[in-house]
Amino acid sequence: MTRFLRSVCAAVMLASAPVATLVLPQPVLAQAADPASAQVQGFYDALLASMKSGGTAKSRYEKLKPAVEKAFDLPAMTATAVGPGFASMPDADKKALTEAFSRMTIANYAKNFDSFGGEAFTVEPASIARGSDHFVKSALKTGRETIAFNYRLHQVGSEWKVTDVYLAGNISQMAQKRSDFAATLASGGPGGLAKRINALADQMLG
């Protein structure tokens, strides 16, 4: 059993505050080798391999870093999590925040998915189109429960990359991050927020 199951339950409890939720239309017709679904499946394959390998949080971080960077559009996720003010920040602040957010994201997976206890990930083979974005439905299955995850992806060049993860199927992780970051950004500015995000990553990897 991973720590992530407990953290998901906590996240759902915290989501009683107003945050963005997701309501999806019916899936489009199934396509062979849907590239958005394949991206999510590839990430899950790497995550499962990391869980089975065990080791320390730092060793899992190094194993997961390439997979997270391939599957996730971390600069776009940073911009969404920080909020509309990100666009007008100096390039140095954008870089520092993106690096900190990327580090925290990888560390979160490395810490919470720390071992293998028979868990399995399932991915719907056909993504759901909404405008220029595609949504991929997936689930984490354990011996006791099934937890839904939906992924929002957009196209970056020839690849589809994740821009948001919806916990329990419809609770926007990026909306939660923006709410969590708002007070630090207001009081400490971009530098203060980058420092806090890096401190969170340090705690996960400690």
N, C-alpha and C positions, 0 to 999 in steps of 0.2 A: 504494500500500500504506500503511495507517495504522499508527501506532505501537501501536494497540490490539491488533493481532495478536500483537506481541511481548509485550505486557503480559499478554494472556490466557495465553500459554504459560507465563509466569513464575508467574501465579496458580495454574495447574494444578499446577505443580511444588511450590509452597508448600502446596498442599492435601493433601500427604501427611500433614500433621498432622491429628488428628481434628477435622473440622468437619461441619456438617450437610450431608447429601446428600439428593437428591430422587429418589423413585421414583414415577412417575405411573401411575394406572390408565388404562384405555383411554378415548379421547375419548368425550364424549357425542355424540349425534346432531348433525350440523351444523345451525346456525341461520343464518337470513338476518341479515347485518349484526350478528354477535355483538359486543356492546358492549365486552367485555374485549379481544378481538382487535383491534377497531377502535382502541382507545386505544393499543395497542402500535404498530399500523401508522401512526397519526398521528405518534407520536414518531419513528419511523424516517424518515418523510417529511421531518420537520424536520431530523433529523440528516444525512440525505443532502444536503439543500439546503445545510446549513452546510458540509459537506465540499466540495461543488462550488464554494462561494463563496470558499474559501480565507481569506486574511486572517491576522490575528494571533490568538493564543489569546484575547486580551481581546475582540476584535471577535466571534469565534465565541461567546464566553461570553454576550455581550449578545443574540445571535441565538437561542441555545439556552435561555436562562433561562425565557422564557414556556412553551416546549414541555416542559421538564423539570418545571416547577411544575404544569403541567396534568396530566401523565401520572403523576407520582410522588407518593405520599403521604409527603412528606419528614419531617413530624413523627413519623409512625409508624415510618419507617425509622430515624430518629435514636434513638427509644426502644429499638428492637430492637438497634441497633448498640452503644449505650451499656450496655444490660443492665438487669436488674430494678431496680437502684438508681435509675434515671431517674425512676420514678414518685414517689418520695419527695423528690426534689430541690426546692429553692425554685423558684418560677416564673421568676425572673431567670436561674437557671442553665439551666433547660430552654430558655428563649428563646435564650440565648447559644449553647448547644450545637446547637440546631436551625438557627440561622442559619449557624453555622460548617459544619455537616454539609451543609446545602443548598448553600452556596457551594463546598465541596469537590466535591460530586457534579457540579455543573454544570461546574466547572473541569476535572474529569477527562474529561468528554466533549469539552470544547472543546480540550483539549490532545491527547488520544489520537486523535481522529478529525479529523486536521488537513488532509487532502487527499483527493481522489478519484482512484482508479486503476482504475475499472471494478467496484468492489464493488457487491453487491446484497444487500438484506435480503428475506427471505421470512418470512411469518407464516401459521401455520395458521389457516384461517378459523373453526374452532370451538374454543372454549376447553374446558378440562377442569375439571369441578366437583369440588371436594373440600370438603365441609362448606359454609361460607359463603364460601370462597375459590375463585377460578378461576385456572387455570394456562394460560398461552399459550405454545405452542411456536413458536420462530422460529430462524432461522439467518442468519449472515453468510457470504456466498459470495464468494470471490475466484477469480482464475484458477487458483490452486493448491490451495485447500482450502475446506472448509465447516466452520464453527464453530457449534455449537448453543448457543442461549440459551433458557432458559425463564424466564418472568416470572410471579411470584405477584401477584395483584391481589385487593383487596377493595373492597366498595362503600362509597363516601363520598357520601352524598346520592344524587343520580341518576347519579353517575359511578363508573366502575371505575378504581382507581388502583393503581399498582405499589407493592408493599411489599418485594419482594426480587427479585434477579436471580441466576439460577443459571448460573454460568460453565461452559462445556463441557457444558451441559445439566443438571447436577445438583449443582454446588458452590455452596453458599449464599454470596453476597457479604456478606450481613449477618452471618453467622457468622464469616466471616474478619475483618470489621471489628471485631466484638466482641472477638475474640482479640487483634487488633492494638492495640486501645484499652485493654485491661485494665490493663497495667502503668502507663501514664500516668495513668489514672483513679485507681489505687490510690496512686500517689506524689504526684500533683499535684491530685487532686480535680477537680471539674467545670471549675473555672477553668483548670487546667493542661491539661486535655484540649481545651477549646475553643481555647486558644492554640495547641496543637499542630496541631489540624485546620486552623485558619486559616493556619498556617505552611505546611502541605502545599498548600493552595489557592494561596498566594502563589507557591510554587515552580512549580506548574503554569502559572500565568499570567505568570510572569516572562519 
